[in-house]
């Protein structure tokens, strides 16, 4: 595609006509195709990343006056990430318009980081060409549904953090994570982990590593206690009961076989992890690893 045709198509896809098309052309020029890296989209990517973060942080601050800093940060990290930027760039088809050097792989193998970079560089170019207000509107139009979705979920896929808050609020103390079993070679080991707290023990869950198994175990505990539900779209939603001080009445019998020798992991009960899916056994744990890497990116 000729340069002018490519620029016109880019304007159509992002819904903005540039006064200075030199900025748009630079936003679509990868370093591999530039004679000088200063002429590539890297500086615009740097600027666009900052504009994106400021717009989203300001919007969250104004939209959710009752949320604490930590809760706002969790929503922001879910909405403003390389993964989300890459997804949006692919939806807009910006990667197809990126000017790449001859040594780059085919566009079908284009890394998600390149997709994310071209969106951020386009935002930077739009800011310089049309001002902050125009860039802000572009960003919010793209992220509106994602902001609402992240805010409604309430957990940002960090079920360990939610469980710790809930248990402490309801007087059960901090949850303890017991390693019940582990299988596989050292370089690809998967683990079965369960949650124990307040004299109760919940069902064990498998994961491709301890962190993911602990997230699965925390989610299993929340679901068992009806503190979380899976909606029709497959999303996990937290119950309002998570945030009150009412005691938990749902009894849980201790699971046979939870020997005292089981490894305990309580120190990192509040650490974050993302990208959780339902893993039923060790054979599924390996399949989850690739998805986890994509979501954490």
Beta strands, then each sheet from edge to edge (+ up, - down):
strand 1: 176-183
strand 2: 190-197
strand 3: 200-201
strand 4: 205-207
strand 5: 228-230
strand 6: 236-238
strand 7: 263-265
sheet 1: 3+ 2- 1+ 7-
sheet 2: 3+ 2- 4+
sheet 3: 5+ 6-
end
